Amino acid sequence: MQLVAAFDMVVGIGTDILQMERLVAAYERTQGRLAERILGEAELAVFQQRLARNHQRGMAYLATRFAAKEAFSKAIGLGMRMPMTWRSLQTLNEPSGKPVTHYSGALADFMKTRDWHAEVTVSDEQDMAIAFVVVSQGKPAVRGSD
């Protein structure tokens, strides 16, 4: 059996790639305030846990979340303008590890009003992080196919 996800209509696609070195430099220059400015509450908690265990993995988490927010802002066609704010979009992981988007405030209203849904994927290597986002109208319909 093959799973097929169907969407009503793709609204936008966004991608972002960044050099870890630049993000780490900005984090250090702001004495950590960069993470508080960019990450939502749940993301910040995960970041702090990862950073405490392994600095490099914490920075990779921050970088992938930064990239996801940039990619998402491109996919919805607004850039970083209201209702899109750094903290109003969070990319968290399901128990399986799959990254999923969560919205708050005006962004949640914006997405709901339009019946938009975003799929996100993030990845990192030692010196780079990347995110890819597809925004569609309607909820994905997952069905089995033979």
PyMOL commands that place a pseudoatom at each C-alpha (Angstrom):
pseudoatom trace, name=CA, resn=MET, resi=1, chain=A, elem=C, hetatm=0, pos=[0.000, 0.000, 0.000]
pseudoatom trace, name=CA, resn=GLN, resi=2, chain=A, elem=C, hetatm=0, pos=[1.277, 3.432, -0.931]
pseudoatom trace, name=CA, resn=LEU, resi=3, chain=A, elem=C, hetatm=0, pos=[0.287, 6.598, 0.957]
pseudoatom trace, name=CA, resn=VAL, resi=4, chain=A, elem=C, hetatm=0, pos=[-0.608, 9.587, -1.166]
pseudoatom trace, name=CA, resn=ALA, resi=5, chain=A, elem=C, hetatm=0, pos=[-1.114, 13.101, 0.197]
pseudoatom trace, name=CA, resn=ALA, resi=6, chain=A, elem=C, hetatm=0, pos=[-3.391, 15.330, -1.831]
pseudoatom trace, name=CA, resn=PHE, resi=7, chain=A, elem=C, hetatm=0, pos=[-3.780, 19.067, -1.411]
pseudoatom trace, name=CA, resn=ASP, resi=8, chain=A, elem=C, hetatm=0, pos=[-6.490, 21.317, -2.786]
pseudoatom trace, name=CA, resn=MET, resi=9, chain=A, elem=C, hetatm=0, pos=[-4.048, 23.871, -4.189]
pseudoatom trace, name=CA, resn=VAL, resi=10, chain=A, elem=C, hetatm=0, pos=[-0.414, 24.841, -3.629]
pseudoatom trace, name=CA, resn=VAL, resi=11, chain=A, elem=C, hetatm=0, pos=[-0.296, 28.467, -2.536]
pseudoatom trace, name=CA, resn=GLY, resi=12, chain=A, elem=C, hetatm=0, pos=[3.446, 28.921, -2.263]
pseudoatom trace, name=CA, resn=ILE, resi=13, chain=A, elem=C, hetatm=0, pos=[6.833, 27.308, -1.898]
pseudoatom trace, name=CA, resn=GLY, resi=14, chain=A, elem=C, hetatm=0, pos=[9.741, 28.695, 0.084]
pseudoatom trace, name=CA, resn=THR, resi=15, chain=A, elem=C, hetatm=0, pos=[13.281, 27.623, 0.798]
pseudoatom trace, name=CA, resn=ASP, resi=16, chain=A, elem=C, hetatm=0, pos=[16.128, 29.045, 2.833]
pseudoatom trace, name=CA, resn=ILE, resi=17, chain=A, elem=C, hetatm=0, pos=[19.725, 28.019, 3.328]
pseudoatom trace, name=CA, resn=LEU, resi=18, chain=A, elem=C, hetatm=0, pos=[22.197, 29.613, 5.688]
pseudoatom trace, name=CA, resn=GLN, resi=19, chain=A, elem=C, hetatm=0, pos=[25.748, 29.295, 6.885]
pseudoatom trace, name=CA, resn=MET, resi=20, chain=A, elem=C, hetatm=0, pos=[25.943, 28.173, 10.509]
pseudoatom trace, name=CA, resn=GLU, resi=21, chain=A, elem=C, hetatm=0, pos=[29.000, 30.341, 11.071]
pseudoatom trace, name=CA, resn=ARG, resi=22, chain=A, elem=C, hetatm=0, pos=[27.027, 33.537, 10.406]
pseudoatom trace, name=CA, resn=LEU, resi=23, chain=A, elem=C, hetatm=0, pos=[24.216, 32.511, 12.762]
pseudoatom trace, name=CA, resn=VAL, resi=24, chain=A, elem=C, hetatm=0, pos=[26.624, 31.484, 15.522]
pseudoatom trace, name=CA, resn=ALA, resi=25, chain=A, elem=C, hetatm=0, pos=[28.435, 34.834, 15.175]
pseudoatom trace, name=CA, resn=ALA, resi=26, chain=A, elem=C, hetatm=0, pos=[25.126, 36.713, 15.486]
pseudoatom trace, name=CA, resn=TYR, resi=27, chain=A, elem=C, hetatm=0, pos=[24.130, 34.575, 18.481]
pseudoatom trace, name=CA, resn=GLU, resi=28, chain=A, elem=C, hetatm=0, pos=[27.422, 35.316, 20.231]
pseudoatom trace, name=CA, resn=ARG, resi=29, chain=A, elem=C, hetatm=0, pos=[27.325, 39.016, 19.293]
pseudoatom trace, name=CA, resn=THR, resi=30, chain=A, elem=C, hetatm=0, pos=[23.860, 39.330, 20.904]
pseudoatom trace, name=CA, resn=GLN, resi=31, chain=A, elem=C, hetatm=0, pos=[24.926, 37.243, 23.919]
pseudoatom trace, name=CA, resn=GLY, resi=32, chain=A, elem=C, hetatm=0, pos=[22.156, 34.738, 23.221]
pseudoatom trace, name=CA, resn=ARG, resi=33, chain=A, elem=C, hetatm=0, pos=[19.333, 37.245, 22.756]
pseudoatom trace, name=CA, resn=LEU, resi=34, chain=A, elem=C, hetatm=0, pos=[19.051, 36.219, 19.102]
pseudoatom trace, name=CA, resn=ALA, resi=35, chain=A, elem=C, hetatm=0, pos=[17.468, 32.906, 20.140]
pseudoatom trace, name=CA, resn=GLU, resi=36, chain=A, elem=C, hetatm=0, pos=[14.938, 34.681, 22.368]
pseudoatom trace, name=CA, resn=ARG, resi=37, chain=A, elem=C, hetatm=0, pos=[14.020, 37.028, 19.515]
pseudoatom trace, name=CA, resn=ILE, resi=38, chain=A, elem=C, hetatm=0, pos=[13.591, 34.273, 16.910]
pseudoatom trace, name=CA, resn=LEU, resi=39, chain=A, elem=C, hetatm=0, pos=[12.244, 31.237, 18.743]
pseudoatom trace, name=CA, resn=GLY, resi=40, chain=A, elem=C, hetatm=0, pos=[8.749, 30.725, 20.118]
pseudoatom trace, name=CA, resn=GLU, resi=41, chain=A, elem=C, hetatm=0, pos=[8.309, 29.499, 23.678]
pseudoatom trace, name=CA, resn=ALA, resi=42, chain=A, elem=C, hetatm=0, pos=[8.287, 25.758, 22.905]
pseudoatom trace, name=CA, resn=GLU, resi=43, chain=A, elem=C, hetatm=0, pos=[11.157, 26.078, 20.406]
pseudoatom trace, name=CA, resn=LEU, resi=44, chain=A, elem=C, hetatm=0, pos=[13.211, 28.026, 22.950]
pseudoatom trace, name=CA, resn=ALA, resi=45, chain=A, elem=C, hetatm=0, pos=[12.774, 25.274, 25.547]
pseudoatom trace, name=CA, resn=VAL, resi=46, chain=A, elem=C, hetatm=0, pos=[14.004, 22.622, 23.088]
pseudoatom trace, name=CA, resn=PHE, resi=47, chain=A, elem=C, hetatm=0, pos=[16.893, 24.866, 22.027]
pseudoatom trace, name=CA, resn=GLN, resi=48, chain=A, elem=C, hetatm=0, pos=[18.038, 25.425, 25.605]
pseudoatom trace, name=CA, resn=GLN, resi=49, chain=A, elem=C, hetatm=0, pos=[17.942, 21.675, 26.329]
pseudoatom trace, name=CA, resn=ARG, resi=50, chain=A, elem=C, hetatm=0, pos=[19.941, 20.845, 23.209]
pseudoatom trace, name=CA, resn=LEU, resi=51, chain=A, elem=C, hetatm=0, pos=[22.410, 23.664, 23.781]
pseudoatom trace, name=CA, resn=ALA, resi=52, chain=A, elem=C, hetatm=0, pos=[23.042, 22.448, 27.337]
pseudoatom trace, name=CA, resn=ARG, resi=53, chain=A, elem=C, hetatm=0, pos=[23.801, 18.926, 26.082]
pseudoatom trace, name=CA, resn=ASN, resi=54, chain=A, elem=C, hetatm=0, pos=[25.829, 19.859, 23.001]
pseudoatom trace, name=CA, resn=HIS, resi=55, chain=A, elem=C, hetatm=0, pos=[26.578, 23.405, 21.845]
pseudoatom trace, name=CA, resn=GLN, resi=56, chain=A, elem=C, hetatm=0, pos=[26.910, 22.452, 18.180]
pseudoatom trace, name=CA, resn=ARG, resi=57, chain=A, elem=C, hetatm=0, pos=[23.561, 20.600, 18.121]
pseudoatom trace, name=CA, resn=GLY, resi=58, chain=A, elem=C, hetatm=0, pos=[21.886, 23.527, 19.867]
pseudoatom trace, name=CA, resn=MET, resi=59, chain=A, elem=C, hetatm=0, pos=[23.204, 25.909, 17.228]
pseudoatom trace, name=CA, resn=ALA, resi=60, chain=A, elem=C, hetatm=0, pos=[22.037, 23.537, 14.476]
pseudoatom trace, name=CA, resn=TYR, resi=61, chain=A, elem=C, hetatm=0, pos=[18.532, 23.556, 16.003]
pseudoatom trace, name=CA, resn=LEU, resi=62, chain=A, elem=C, hetatm=0, pos=[18.511, 27.370, 16.075]
pseudoatom trace, name=CA, resn=ALA, resi=63, chain=A, elem=C, hetatm=0, pos=[19.727, 27.501, 12.472]
pseudoatom trace, name=CA, resn=THR, resi=64, chain=A, elem=C, hetatm=0, pos=[17.101, 25.094, 11.146]
pseudoatom trace, name=CA, resn=ARG, resi=65, chain=A, elem=C, hetatm=0, pos=[14.322, 26.967, 12.927]
pseudoatom trace, name=CA, resn=PHE, resi=66, chain=A, elem=C, hetatm=0, pos=[15.593, 30.281, 11.567]
pseudoatom trace, name=CA, resn=ALA, resi=67, chain=A, elem=C, hetatm=0, pos=[15.665, 28.791, 8.058]
pseudoatom trace, name=CA, resn=ALA, resi=68, chain=A, elem=C, hetatm=0, pos=[12.142, 27.352, 8.486]
pseudoatom trace, name=CA, resn=LYS, resi=69, chain=A, elem=C, hetatm=0, pos=[10.763, 30.774, 9.437]
pseudoatom trace, name=CA, resn=GLU, resi=70, chain=A, elem=C, hetatm=0, pos=[12.463, 32.417, 6.452]
pseudoatom trace, name=CA, resn=ALA, resi=71, chain=A, elem=C, hetatm=0, pos=[11.228, 29.697, 4.065]
pseudoatom trace, name=CA, resn=PHE, resi=72, chain=A, elem=C, hetatm=0, pos=[7.701, 29.911, 5.470]
pseudoatom trace, name=CA, resn=SER, resi=73, chain=A, elem=C, hetatm=0, pos=[7.606, 33.697, 5.125]
pseudoatom trace, name=CA, resn=LYS, resi=74, chain=A, elem=C, hetatm=0, pos=[8.538, 33.289, 1.451]
pseudoatom trace, name=CA, resn=ALA, resi=75, chain=A, elem=C, hetatm=0, pos=[5.946, 30.562, 0.892]
pseudoatom trace, name=CA, resn=ILE, resi=76, chain=A, elem=C, hetatm=0, pos=[3.090, 32.713, 2.225]
pseudoatom trace, name=CA, resn=GLY, resi=77, chain=A, elem=C, hetatm=0, pos=[4.308, 35.620, 0.098]
pseudoatom trace, name=CA, resn=LEU, resi=78, chain=A, elem=C, hetatm=0, pos=[4.697, 38.190, 2.862]
pseudoatom trace, name=CA, resn=GLY, resi=79, chain=A, elem=C, hetatm=0, pos=[8.289, 38.017, 3.929]
pseudoatom trace, name=CA, resn=MET, resi=80, chain=A, elem=C, hetatm=0, pos=[8.771, 39.038, 7.548]
pseudoatom trace, name=CA, resn=ARG, resi=81, chain=A, elem=C, hetatm=0, pos=[5.770, 41.369, 7.704]
pseudoatom trace, name=CA, resn=MET, resi=82, chain=A, elem=C, hetatm=0, pos=[2.621, 41.096, 9.786]
pseudoatom trace, name=CA, resn=PRO, resi=83, chain=A, elem=C, hetatm=0, pos=[1.037, 38.782, 10.472]
pseudoatom trace, name=CA, resn=MET, resi=84, chain=A, elem=C, hetatm=0, pos=[4.310, 36.840, 10.081]
pseudoatom trace, name=CA, resn=THR, resi=85, chain=A, elem=C, hetatm=0, pos=[6.648, 37.383, 13.006]
pseudoatom trace, name=CA, resn=TRP, resi=86, chain=A, elem=C, hetatm=0, pos=[9.605, 35.349, 14.176]
pseudoatom trace, name=CA, resn=ARG, resi=87, chain=A, elem=C, hetatm=0, pos=[7.839, 33.940, 17.215]
pseudoatom trace, name=CA, resn=SER, resi=88, chain=A, elem=C, hetatm=0, pos=[4.367, 33.422, 15.670]
pseudoatom trace, name=CA, resn=LEU, resi=89, chain=A, elem=C, hetatm=0, pos=[5.585, 30.401, 13.698]
pseudoatom trace, name=CA, resn=GLN, resi=90, chain=A, elem=C, hetatm=0, pos=[7.113, 27.468, 15.526]
pseudoatom trace, name=CA, resn=THR, resi=91, chain=A, elem=C, hetatm=0, pos=[8.543, 24.361, 13.937]
pseudoatom trace, name=CA, resn=LEU, resi=92, chain=A, elem=C, hetatm=0, pos=[8.378, 21.514, 16.405]
pseudoatom trace, name=CA, resn=ASN, resi=93, chain=A, elem=C, hetatm=0, pos=[8.850, 17.787, 16.021]
pseudoatom trace, name=CA, resn=GLU, resi=94, chain=A, elem=C, hetatm=0, pos=[6.297, 15.023, 16.348]
pseudoatom trace, name=CA, resn=PRO, resi=95, chain=A, elem=C, hetatm=0, pos=[7.443, 11.968, 18.362]
pseudoatom trace, name=CA, resn=SER, resi=96, chain=A, elem=C, hetatm=0, pos=[8.440, 10.371, 15.037]
pseudoatom trace, name=CA, resn=GLY, resi=97, chain=A, elem=C, hetatm=0, pos=[10.813, 13.293, 14.413]
pseudoatom trace, name=CA, resn=LYS, resi=98, chain=A, elem=C, hetatm=0, pos=[8.717, 14.820, 11.628]
pseudoatom trace, name=CA, resn=PRO, resi=99, chain=A, elem=C, hetatm=0, pos=[8.850, 18.625, 11.784]
pseudoatom trace, name=CA, resn=VAL, resi=100, chain=A, elem=C, hetatm=0, pos=[5.442, 20.332, 11.915]
pseudoatom trace, name=CA, resn=THR, resi=101, chain=A, elem=C, hetatm=0, pos=[4.336, 23.956, 11.974]
pseudoatom trace, name=CA, resn=HIS, resi=102, chain=A, elem=C, hetatm=0, pos=[2.405, 25.647, 14.772]
pseudoatom trace, name=CA, resn=TYR, resi=103, chain=A, elem=C, hetatm=0, pos=[0.994, 29.162, 14.496]
pseudoatom trace, name=CA, resn=SER, resi=104, chain=A, elem=C, hetatm=0, pos=[-0.035, 31.708, 17.107]
pseudoatom trace, name=CA, resn=GLY, resi=105, chain=A, elem=C, hetatm=0, pos=[-1.663, 35.114, 17.272]
pseudoatom trace, name=CA, resn=ALA, resi=106, chain=A, elem=C, hetatm=0, pos=[-2.448, 36.974, 14.063]
pseudoatom trace, name=CA, resn=LEU, resi=107, chain=A, elem=C, hetatm=0, pos=[-0.587, 34.374, 11.991]
pseudoatom trace, name=CA, resn=ALA, resi=108, chain=A, elem=C, hetatm=0, pos=[-2.887, 31.615, 13.285]
pseudoatom trace, name=CA, resn=ASP, resi=109, chain=A, elem=C, hetatm=0, pos=[-5.898, 33.719, 12.249]
pseudoatom trace, name=CA, resn=PHE, resi=110, chain=A, elem=C, hetatm=0, pos=[-4.298, 34.459, 8.857]
pseudoatom trace, name=CA, resn=MET, resi=111, chain=A, elem=C, hetatm=0, pos=[-3.716, 30.760, 8.144]
pseudoatom trace, name=CA, resn=LYS, resi=112, chain=A, elem=C, hetatm=0, pos=[-7.144, 29.664, 9.398]
pseudoatom trace, name=CA, resn=THR, resi=113, chain=A, elem=C, hetatm=0, pos=[-9.046, 32.324, 7.465]
pseudoatom trace, name=CA, resn=ARG, resi=114, chain=A, elem=C, hetatm=0, pos=[-7.412, 31.197, 4.230]
pseudoatom trace, name=CA, resn=ASP, resi=115, chain=A, elem=C, hetatm=0, pos=[-7.630, 27.488, 5.098]
pseudoatom trace, name=CA, resn=TRP, resi=116, chain=A, elem=C, hetatm=0, pos=[-3.868, 27.247, 4.531]
pseudoatom trace, name=CA, resn=HIS, resi=117, chain=A, elem=C, hetatm=0, pos=[-1.636, 24.484, 5.807]
pseudoatom trace, name=CA, resn=ALA, resi=118, chain=A, elem=C, hetatm=0, pos=[2.164, 24.244, 5.679]
pseudoatom trace, name=CA, resn=GLU, resi=119, chain=A, elem=C, hetatm=0, pos=[4.462, 21.261, 5.348]
pseudoatom trace, name=CA, resn=VAL, resi=120, chain=A, elem=C, hetatm=0, pos=[8.057, 21.860, 6.394]
pseudoatom trace, name=CA, resn=THR, resi=121, chain=A, elem=C, hetatm=0, pos=[11.307, 19.962, 6.256]
pseudoatom trace, name=CA, resn=VAL, resi=122, chain=A, elem=C, hetatm=0, pos=[14.638, 21.016, 7.744]
pseudoatom trace, name=CA, resn=SER, resi=123, chain=A, elem=C, hetatm=0, pos=[18.142, 19.640, 7.536]
pseudoatom trace, name=CA, resn=ASP, resi=124, chain=A, elem=C, hetatm=0, pos=[21.618, 20.623, 8.618]
pseudoatom trace, name=CA, resn=GLU, resi=125, chain=A, elem=C, hetatm=0, pos=[25.216, 19.744, 8.027]
pseudoatom trace, name=CA, resn=GLN, resi=126, chain=A, elem=C, hetatm=0, pos=[28.264, 20.898, 9.894]
pseudoatom trace, name=CA, resn=ASP, resi=127, chain=A, elem=C, hetatm=0, pos=[28.338, 24.309, 8.211]
pseudoatom trace, name=CA, resn=MET, resi=128, chain=A, elem=C, hetatm=0, pos=[24.895, 24.734, 6.593]
pseudoatom trace, name=CA, resn=ALA, resi=129, chain=A, elem=C, hetatm=0, pos=[21.198, 24.557, 7.475]
pseudoatom trace, name=CA, resn=ILE, resi=130, chain=A, elem=C, hetatm=0, pos=[18.282, 24.390, 5.057]
pseudoatom trace, name=CA, resn=ALA, resi=131, chain=A, elem=C, hetatm=0, pos=[14.495, 24.464, 5.202]
pseudoatom trace, name=CA, resn=PHE, resi=132, chain=A, elem=C, hetatm=0, pos=[11.834, 23.860, 2.576]
pseudoatom trace, name=CA, resn=VAL, resi=133, chain=A, elem=C, hetatm=0, pos=[8.161, 24.783, 3.007]
pseudoatom trace, name=CA, resn=VAL, resi=134, chain=A, elem=C, hetatm=0, pos=[5.074, 24.110, 0.901]
pseudoatom trace, name=CA, resn=VAL, resi=135, chain=A, elem=C, hetatm=0, pos=[1.905, 26.018, 1.776]
pseudoatom trace, name=CA, resn=SER, resi=136, chain=A, elem=C, hetatm=0, pos=[-1.364, 24.630, 0.450]
pseudoatom trace, name=CA, resn=GLN, resi=137, chain=A, elem=C, hetatm=0, pos=[-4.998, 25.550, 0.758]
pseudoatom trace, name=CA, resn=GLY, resi=138, chain=A, elem=C, hetatm=0, pos=[-6.996, 22.909, 2.592]
pseudoatom trace, name=CA, resn=LYS, resi=139, chain=A, elem=C, hetatm=0, pos=[-5.916, 20.076, 4.820]
pseudoatom trace, name=CA, resn=PRO, resi=140, chain=A, elem=C, hetatm=0, pos=[-3.941, 17.190, 3.366]
pseudoatom trace, name=CA, resn=ALA, resi=141, chain=A, elem=C, hetatm=0, pos=[-6.063, 14.153, 2.572]
pseudoatom trace, name=CA, resn=VAL, resi=142, chain=A, elem=C, hetatm=0, pos=[-4.000, 11.041, 3.220]
pseudoatom trace, name=CA, resn=ARG, resi=143, chain=A, elem=C, hetatm=0, pos=[-5.341, 7.906, 1.621]
pseudoatom trace, name=CA, resn=GLY, resi=144, chain=A, elem=C, hetatm=0, pos=[-4.096, 4.444, 0.835]
pseudoatom trace, name=CA, resn=SER, resi=145, chain=A, elem=C, hetatm=0, pos=[-3.423, 3.475, -2.754]
pseudoatom trace, name=CA, resn=ASP, resi=146, chain=A, elem=C, hetatm=0, pos=[-2.624, 0.054, -4.214]
for i in range(1, 146): cmd.bond("trace and resi %d" % i, "trace and resi %d" % (i + 1))
show_as sticks, trace
zoom trace
